[in-house]
Amino acid sequence: MSPIQHTITHLVVHKLHRSGESPASAELRDGACRVDDAAVRLVERLCGHYADRSSRGYGRFAEEGAGEAGADTPLPRLVREHVVDTRLDFAALSHRMMDALRLCADEEGAEVSGYVVIARILEGATDCLWIAVVGEAVGSAVTGALDIVDCLHLDFSALPAVGRIDLSGWQRGDERYVSFLKGRGDVAPWFKRFLGCGDVVIALKETKKLVQRLSDFADTQRLEAPARDAMLERAHGYLDELGEAGSPLALDEIARKVWPEQPERLDAALSSGEAPLASGFVPDRRAIRPLVRFRAAGEQWKLEFDRASLHSGAVHYDRSSDTLVLSGLPDYLKRMLQDE
């Protein structure tokens, strides 16, 4: 798959700080940043780190007056005024967004400090609005005199809050156009509230997509039948436990549970593709059966059996004659067949 071309149309960096009981404060830049090589590198790193993380949530703007979480944020209105009505230029949009960020951080009592990167980026033909809170860390640098000195730099290894609004999808009326990073639990409540995001995750649909991705991954690894079956059975067992307990799924966790040999490879496979998987849904136990069972139907027959039966000898497929042989038939079935 060829890399996506990122074209920055607007970019600005502000600073946000809230600690203890003090109200949040912001240091605002008057206008947009210059789009030079340094700005391009920053955006590429941000997009790269976001793409590498599989634990993302998806949704859409909550509807005002519908009682949905996030419906009280001004962000949907600000986006419309900037993109559709063109009443707000980008600098004004970013200032109003910072006002909303400060208010949400204060009302939720969030401890947050960092640089706020707001960017409008064309990803191929897709127009997106990004909002990221990036912390800073102390690194080392060498001066012209070869002295070692401390230097501050943006720390992309830990992104406390990142959101992406697919403006093209929003204008088309897509079901999901807001996405955000999630940790082992959920995204920070203050940031999700700022995004105005009402989650749209259909468990059955997402579980079916996950099952297909797991099966496709097993195919690409060219595993021997026992190893493939063991992997899919581990996936079924783990997803079944989550479904029974009503616990939400974290994609990076399933990679460690299902493919502990090289979890990063499975993690990459689950997070790739044009229709990304959501994280945080409770697996639908009805949809995970194909991981351990075959089900098929012809014009005059219907069949279902466990994957393990192919190795126990209870079911045998003869490729040369294109026949399926069933062994150990129950007595009631034999009696029914003998009566025919």
N, C-alpha and C positions, 0 to 999 in steps of 0.2 A: 504494500500500500504506500503510495507516494505521500510525503509529508504535506500537511496543509499549509498553504501560503498565508501568512498573517500580514495584513496591511493596516497600520495604525492610522486612523483618521483623526482621532483626538486623544490626548493623554494629559493627565494632571496628577500631581502628588500633593496631598495635604498631610497633616499630622493630627492624630487623635490621642488624648491621654485622659484616663480616669483611674483614680486610685483612692481606696478608702471611702470616706463619706463625702469627699469633695466632689462637686459637680464636674462633669466632663468638660474638657477644654479642647479647643482646636486651633491649630496654626494653619491659616489658609494662604494658598498661593493665589495671586490676583488673576493670572491668565494661564493658558495651557502651556505645557512644557514643549520645548523644541523636540521634534521627532528626528533625532540624530542616531548614530550608531549605538550609543549607550542606551537610548530609549528602546531601540529595537531589541537589544540584548536582554533588557529587563523584561519586556513583554514575552519574548521567546522562553525565558526561564520560567516565568509565571505560568504560561500556557503548558509548558512541558511538565512542571510539577503537578499541575492540575490533572493533566492527562494520565500521569503515572499513578494517581490515587484512585483506587476502585470504589472506595466508600463514599458514594455521592448520593444525595437526595434529589428528587425531581418534583416539580409541581407547576403551578401557575399562580397568577395573582389572585388572592382571595377576593371574593365579591363583597363589595361594600353593602352593609345592611343585612348580610346573610349570616352574621354571627361567626364567621370563620376567623381563626387566628391569623393575624396579619392584616385584617381588613382596615385597621385604623392607621396604617402607615400612608404617608403621602407619595411614596415612590411610584405606584402605578400612574397617578395623576401627573407627576413630574415627567415620567417617561413619555406620556402622551403629549404633554406640552412641548417637549423637546423634539420628539420624532415626528409626530403627526401635525400638531398645530404650529410647530417651529416658533413658538413664542419665547422659548428659553434657549439661549445659546449654550454651548457646552460648559463654559466657565460658570455661568449662572446655575446651570443644572448641578454641577459638582458642589457648589456652595450650598444649595438647598439640600442636597443629599447629605452633606456633612451636618447640617442642622438636624436632619432626621436621625442620623447616626448618634449624635450626642444625646438627643432626647431618649432614644431607645436604650442607650447604655445607662443613662441616669435612672430611668424608670425600672430597669431590670437589675440595677445595682451591680453592673458588670465591671470587673477589673480588666481593663484593656488599655494597651498602649502600643502605638506603632504608626507606621506611615500608611496612609490610605491611598492606594493606587486606583484611580478611576480612568477607564479607557474605553473608547469605542473602537472596535477592531473588526475589520473584514476578514473572516476566516473562509478563504475561497470566495464564494458568493454569499455567505451567511453573515449578516450584520449583527454584531453582538456588543452588549454593554457589560463590562467587567467591573467588579468592585472587590478589592482585596485589601485586607489589613495585614501588613508585613512587619514583623519585628526586626530588630537589629541586634547584631552580635559583635563582639570584639574579635578581630583577627590580627594577623601580623603582616607587616610590610617592611620592605628594605628600601632605605633612602639612597640617594645618589652617592652618599659617602659610605654605603654598605652598612649602615647602622640599622638595627632592628627596632621597629617602633610599632606600637599598637595602632590599629585603625578600625573604625566602625564600618560595618557593611550590612546590607539587607540580608536577613537570614531566611532563605526560602525553605530550609529544612523543616521549619515549623510555621505553618500558615494558620493562624487562629481563626481566620474568617475569609472565605472566598465565595463569591457568587457570580453567576454568569446568566445574563438574560439574552436569550435568542430573540432579538428584535424582529427578525424575519419571520420566525415561527409565531411570535406574538401577533404580528399583523395578519398572518394567514389564519389565525384561530386554531393553532395546534393545541393538542391536549396538554402537552408538557413543554414549557419553554423557559422555565426558571430552574437552574440547577445550582447546587452548593455542596461544598465538601462536608463530610460528616466524619466524626471520630468514631471511637468504639460505641459511643452512645448516639446522641443526636447533635445537630449543629447548635452552637451557642444560641440560647433563646433570644437574646437581644438582637442578634444578627438576622435570625430567621424572621423576627418581627419586623425588622427594618426592610427586608426584602418583600414583605407583604405576601409571603408565599403560603398558599394552602396546598398541602401535599396531595398529589394525585398519583397514588400507587394502587394498581389493581392487582391483588395478590395472585389470583389465578393466572392472569396474563403474564405477569413477571416470572412466576414459577415455571411456566411452560418455556419461556425464553431461557431461563437458567438451565433447565433440563436439556434443552437442545444444545446450548453452549458446552455443557459438560460432555455430552455425547460426541460433539464435533471435536472437542479437545482430545478425547480418548482415541478418536480416529486418526488425528494428526500425529499422535505419539507412536503409532504403529505398534501398539502393545500386543503381546501374546494374549490369547483369550482369557487365561486365568488372571493375569494382571489387570486386564481391562475390567473384568467382572468384579474383581476386588475393589478397584477404584470406584466404580459406579455403585457398588453395594455400600461403601463407606459414605458416599454422597447421600444415598437414600437414607441410611441410618441417621446421619447427622440432621438432614432436613426434616425427617420424620420426628425426631426429638424436638426440634424447634417448633414444628407445627403443633405437636401435642401440647407443648408448654405455652404456646402463644407468644413465643419469643421472636423478636425481629432478627433478621439475617444481616450480618456484616460480610461483605464479599471478600475482604482480605482474610477474614477468619475461616471461611469455607475453604479457601485455597490451602491454608495450613492444615486443616482437618482432612481434606480429601486427597491432597497430593503433597504430603510432607517432604518427599524427596526433593522437589524443586517447586516450592509454592509460588515463587515469583513468576514462573512460566504460566501456571494456571491463572494467577491473578491478572496477568497481562491479557490472556485470552478472554477472560470474563469481562474485562473493562474495555476491550476493543470493539470495533464494529460501528456501523452507522446508527444502530438502535441500541444505545447503551443500557445496561441493566441498572435498575435502581437498587439502592441499598436501604435496609430498614423495614422491609416488608416481612410479614409472617408467612412462611411457605405454606402453600395450599397442599395438603397431604394427598388430595385426589390427583394432582398433577405430577407427582413424583414417581408414580407407579412405573412408567416406562423405563426408569433407571434399572429396574430389576425384573421387569416382565415384558414379554412380547405379546402383542395383540394384533390380530389381522383378521380379515374377513374376505371371502370370495363370494361368487354369485350363489353358491349352494352350501357354504360352510362358514363357520366362525370359530376362531381358535384363540386361546390365551394360555400362556405357560410361563413359568419362572425361567429366567436366564440360566440359573444354576442347573436346571434339568438337562441342558445340553451337555453338561460335563458329567452328570451322574449316570447318564445312559437312559434316563426316562424318556428323553426325546432325542431322536437322531435324524439329522438332515443329510441325505445322500445327494451330493451335487451332481454326480454323474447321471442319476435317474430323475433328478429334480423331485424327490419324494421326501416326505416327512413321516418318520415311523415313531409311534407312541408305544411305550412299553409299560407293563404294570397296570393294565386297565382295571378299574374297579368292577366287582361282580355285577353291580346293577347295570353298568354300561354294556358289559358282555351279554347279559340277558336281553337287553334291548336290541342289540345288534343281531343276536341269534333269532329273534322273532321276525326280523325283516326278510 
